[in-house]
Amino acid sequence: MTGYPCIDIAGRSGIGYFTGTLYMSDNPHINATGGARYANCAQEDFRSLSRAGFFGT
Protein backbone atom coordinates (compact mmCIF):
# COMPACT_ATOMS: atom_id res chain seq x y z
CA MET A 1 0.00 0.00 0.00
CA THR A 2 2.80 2.45 0.86
CA GLY A 3 5.37 1.01 -1.50
CA TYR A 4 7.76 0.17 1.32
CA PRO A 5 9.02 -3.41 1.50
CA CYS A 6 7.93 -5.62 4.35
CA ILE A 7 10.40 -7.84 6.16
CA ASP A 8 8.38 -10.85 7.29
CA ILE A 9 10.71 -12.33 9.90
CA ALA A 10 7.99 -14.36 11.61
CA GLY A 11 6.82 -15.88 8.36
CA ARG A 12 10.27 -16.78 7.11
CA SER A 13 12.04 -17.76 10.31
CA GLY A 14 9.48 -20.20 11.63
CA ILE A 15 9.56 -18.59 15.07
CA GLY A 16 6.02 -18.59 16.34
CA TYR A 17 3.41 -20.10 18.57
CA PHE A 18 3.99 -23.74 17.62
CA THR A 19 7.80 -23.52 17.76
CA GLY A 20 8.01 -21.45 20.93
CA THR A 21 9.72 -24.14 22.97
CA LEU A 22 12.52 -24.39 20.40
CA TYR A 23 13.25 -20.71 19.88
CA MET A 24 11.91 -18.83 22.90
CA SER A 25 12.95 -18.67 26.53
CA ASP A 26 9.47 -17.42 27.42
CA ASN A 27 6.61 -16.02 25.35
CA PRO A 28 8.01 -12.62 24.33
CA HIS A 29 11.77 -13.34 24.45
CA ILE A 30 13.78 -15.43 22.03
CA ASN A 31 16.64 -17.64 23.23
CA ALA A 32 20.11 -17.94 21.65
CA THR A 33 18.91 -20.39 18.99
CA GLY A 34 15.95 -18.18 18.14
CA GLY A 35 18.18 -15.12 18.05
CA ALA A 36 20.54 -16.72 15.56
CA ARG A 37 17.62 -17.82 13.38
CA TYR A 38 16.04 -14.35 13.57
CA ALA A 39 19.34 -12.64 12.73
CA ASN A 40 19.96 -14.86 9.70
CA CYS A 41 16.54 -14.06 8.26
CA ALA A 42 16.87 -10.34 8.94
CA GLN A 43 20.37 -10.24 7.46
CA GLU A 44 19.22 -11.88 4.24
CA ASP A 45 16.32 -9.45 3.88
CA PHE A 46 18.44 -6.37 4.59
CA ARG A 47 21.05 -7.52 2.09
CA SER A 48 18.44 -7.98 -0.61
CA LEU A 49 17.05 -4.50 0.11
CA SER A 50 20.56 -3.08 -0.07
CA ARG A 51 21.22 -4.80 -3.41
CA ALA A 52 17.97 -3.33 -4.71
CA GLY A 53 19.21 0.16 -3.81
CA PHE A 54 16.64 0.77 -1.11
CA PHE A 55 19.15 2.43 1.24
CA GLY A 56 20.58 4.66 -1.46
CA THR A 57 24.11 3.24 -1.37
C-alpha positions as CSV (number, residue, x, y, z in Angstrom):
1,M,0.0,0.0,0.0
2,T,2.8,2.5,0.9
3,G,5.4,1.0,-1.5
4,Y,7.8,0.2,1.3
5,P,9.0,-3.4,1.5
6,C,7.9,-5.6,4.3
7,I,10.4,-7.8,6.2
8,D,8.4,-10.8,7.3
9,I,10.7,-12.3,9.9
10,A,8.0,-14.4,11.6
11,G,6.8,-15.9,8.4
12,R,10.3,-16.8,7.1
13,S,12.0,-17.8,10.3
14,G,9.5,-20.2,11.6
15,I,9.6,-18.6,15.1
16,G,6.0,-18.6,16.3
17,Y,3.4,-20.1,18.6
18,F,4.0,-23.7,17.6
19,T,7.8,-23.5,17.8
20,G,8.0,-21.4,20.9
21,T,9.7,-24.1,23.0
22,L,12.5,-24.4,20.4
23,Y,13.3,-20.7,19.9
24,M,11.9,-18.8,22.9
25,S,13.0,-18.7,26.5
26,D,9.5,-17.4,27.4
27,N,6.6,-16.0,25.4
28,P,8.0,-12.6,24.3
29,H,11.8,-13.3,24.5
30,I,13.8,-15.4,22.0
31,N,16.6,-17.6,23.2
32,A,20.1,-17.9,21.7
33,T,18.9,-20.4,19.0
34,G,16.0,-18.2,18.1
35,G,18.2,-15.1,18.1
36,A,20.5,-16.7,15.6
37,R,17.6,-17.8,13.4
38,Y,16.0,-14.3,13.6
39,A,19.3,-12.6,12.7
40,N,20.0,-14.9,9.7
41,C,16.5,-14.1,8.3
42,A,16.9,-10.3,8.9
43,Q,20.4,-10.2,7.5
44,E,19.2,-11.9,4.2
45,D,16.3,-9.5,3.9
46,F,18.4,-6.4,4.6
47,R,21.1,-7.5,2.1
48,S,18.4,-8.0,-0.6
49,L,17.0,-4.5,0.1
50,S,20.6,-3.1,-0.1
51,R,21.2,-4.8,-3.4
52,A,18.0,-3.3,-4.7
53,G,19.2,0.2,-3.8
54,F,16.6,0.8,-1.1
55,F,19.1,2.4,1.2
56,G,20.6,4.7,-1.5
57,T,24.1,3.2,-1.4
